[in-house]
Amino acid sequence: MIIVCILLSCLACSLALVLFARLQKAGSMVSISRSGTGTATQFEIALRRFMAKAIDSNMLDQSGSRGLADLDVRYKEAHDSFGNVEQLLQAILDSAQDNKMQNQVQLSKYLYQLQYSLAVPISGVQECLNVIIGRLMSGQAGIQVKLVQEGELVDMKMMFPLNSGSRVRQPLGIVIYDPEGKVVNKAKVLCY
């Protein structure tokens, strides 16, 4: 009986070490500052918080020994160049440096894809989206940004549904209005 307990304890310790290594690898990707200044940007800080919450909430239990590289992106378009969550996170870090409107739109899509792939609530990515909204609003006077909510009725004037359905299952973008109130960017959405 004692030998069985010792074996089970050793097995539990081994499992804990494997999980710790995976969590450390996932967290270290975001801890590297990509701004080139040696200090993290506001966006990078928000992304670190999001990843820490995502790791804490599900411990990446669906990933294998390669951590984020073992997780598939739950929804991606044909032109998306990444194949797994680790590559998606790298694309987020790479594109976070460019403040042009179209890049910020792409960045918001990437964030929603990350949130959806890690199966965490949309509220977890809100801080990152707020940084993007701030960048957009400071970059061009008079524009307005709307975040689409889960369960919202699909509105073809401001949303671009990627499948059939009448309600939003998962937002994959943001709505941007110009100073006159005209939609200049529709939010991509998955529907049900």
Beta strands, then each sheet from edge to edge (+ up, - down):
strand 1: 144-147
strand 2: 159-161
strand 3: 168-171
strand 4: 174-177
strand 5: 183-185
strand 6: 187-191
sheet 1: 1+ 4- 5+
sheet 2: 2+ 6+ 3-
end
